[in-house]
């Protein structure tokens, strides 16, 4: 029986807790990747008429979007 056990694929021995742990880890890594790529725009509490960027060190830099004068 040891011969057959040696060739048993590993996924036959996985339990539900192993699969849930792997899915949880993938969700965490996906969330970190999503946040790190800059798809999420944060304006640090300012309104939607502000653009904020993080220069890498220090506080974020926020610039107000220009307003167009009424015509």
N, C-alpha and C positions, 0 to 999 in steps of 0.2 A: 504494500500500500504506500510505502514511502516513495516509490517510483512515480505513482500517479499524483501524489501530493506535491512533488517537486514541480510538476508541469501545470499545476492549478494556477490560473491567472490571479493576480492580486485582487482584482475587483470583485471576485467571488467572496473574499474574506472581509470586505468593508461592511461596517455597520452603519446604521442611520446617523449616529453621532459623528462619524468620520465625514460623511457626505455633507452634513449640515455645517460642520466646522470649515470644510473646504469652500462651501458656498458663501459662508459668512466672511472668510478671508478674501475671497474674490470680490465681494461687495465692498469691503473696506478699501481694497486696493483700487477698485474702479472709481470709488468716490474720491479718493486722493488724487488719482490721475485726472479726473474731471475737474477738480478744484485747481490743480496745479497748471493746467493748460490755459487757463485764463478765460474759459467759456463763461464763467460766472463773473458778472460785472458788479462790483461792490462800490457804493458811493459813500460809504462811511458816515451814514446818517444825513447826508445832504439830500436835496431834492433831485428829481430826474433831470434837471437842467444843469447838473454838474458832472464832470468827468474826473474820476480819481484814478491814479496809477501808483503803484508801489515801485520806487526806484531801486529796491533791493536791500537798502539799509536805511534805517530811520523811518520817520512817519510817512504816510502816503501824501502825495502831492495832488491837490484838487484844483481844477480850473473850471470856471463857470463858462458854459457854452454861450457863444455870442447870441444876442437877441437881435432880430431883424426889426428895423423901425417900421411902423405902419405906413402904408402908402395910400 
